Amino acid sequence: MVQNVNNNQAINGIRGSELQKIQAGQRGVGFEQLLQERLQSKEQLQFSKHAKERIDQRGIEMTSTLMDDLNNAVEKAKQKGAKDVVIIGPKEVFIVNVPNNIVVTTLSGAEMKNNIFTKIDSAVIL
């Protein structure tokens, strides 16, 4: 069974420390729970390194409400078949690659003016 876990590590996205717990037979978090948590995290919006840097540089406050709004916007865009979407909030803009569920970059409100967004197939207004 441990060999199967090793072979499926890449498929299931289990982190090394989680795999060690499973292999050691430690009680606590079970394999099923780890798998479910990992699958749920893939459904949540992720931020590229570039986007994280821009959020810090531009002083954009990422609240739980904003994250919920972004996740909902991306889900709606996904249902409509969008690939690359611009999500326009009251004070910020997010460029999201929908198939990969990744925020590529972000802009503050002041930077939105006189900007052209290319290679975008959809827009969502928050």
N, C-alpha and C positions, 0 to 999 in steps of 0.2 A: 504494500500500500504506500509506503514512503516513496518508493520509486515512482508510482503513479503521480503522487503529489509533485515530485521533482519535474516530471515530464509535463505536467499541466501548469506549472508555475507561470510561464509566460502567458498562457491562455487566460488564466484566472486573474492575473495581475497581483498575485500574493507577494507582499514584501518579504524580504529575507528574514526579519525578526519574527514575523507572523509564521513563516514556514518553519523556523526553528522551534517555535512553541508547539506546532502541530507534530513535528517529528519527535520531539521530546515527550510527547504525550501529556503535556501539561493541561491541567484542567483550567477552567476560566472561559475564555472566548473560544467557542468551537469553530470548526472549519466552516460549517454552514453560515454562521453569523459573520465570519470574516468575509466569505464570498459575497453575501448580501450587502454588507457595508461597502465592499469594493465596487460592486455593480452600481449601487446607489450613488457613489461618489463620481462615477463616470457620467451619470445623468446630470450632475450638477455642473454648472458653468465653471470652466477653468480659465485662468489668466496666464497669458504668455509672459515670459520674463520682460519683454519690451513693454507690455501693458502694465505690469506691476511697477516698473520704473516710471512710466508716465503718470500713473496714479499718484505716486509719491511726489514727483516733481511738480505736478499741477495742483496738489493739495485737494484731490477729490476724496470726499468722505464716503467710504463704502459702508453703508448701514445695512442691517438685515432686511429692511423694507426695500431698499434699492436692489439688493441681491435677489429678493423674491420677484421684484418687478422684472429684472433682467432675465431670470430663469423662465418666467412666464412668457415674456416677449420672444425669447429664443424658441420655446416650445411651440408657440403659435406660428412663428416663421417656419419652423421645421414641418409643421402640419400643412403649410401652404407650398412646401417644396423649395423654400429659399436655400440658397447656398452661402452667400455672403450678404450680411445685413448691417445696416447702420441703425442703431437704436438711439433715439434722441430723447434725452431726459430734460428736466427743467434747467439743469445747470451743467450738464455734461453730455458727451456723445461717446458711444461705444461702437467699435467696428468688430463684428463677430463672425467667425467662420462657423456656420451652423453645423455642417456634418461632423466636425471635430469638437464642437461645443467649446470653442476657445475664443476668448476676447483677444483680439490681435493688437489693438491699440485703443486709446481713449483720448479725448480732447476736453478741455474745460469750456465753459460757456463763452468766454471771451475769444477763444480760438475758433469757434464755430463760424463766426462772421467771415464772409468772403472766402470760404473754403469750398473746394470741389472734391466730391467723393467719387472715385472711379472704381470700376470692377465690383460694384455693389448691385445686387439684383433685387433688393427689397429694402424697405425702411419701416421702422416701427416707432411710433411716437408714444412716449410714456406719459 
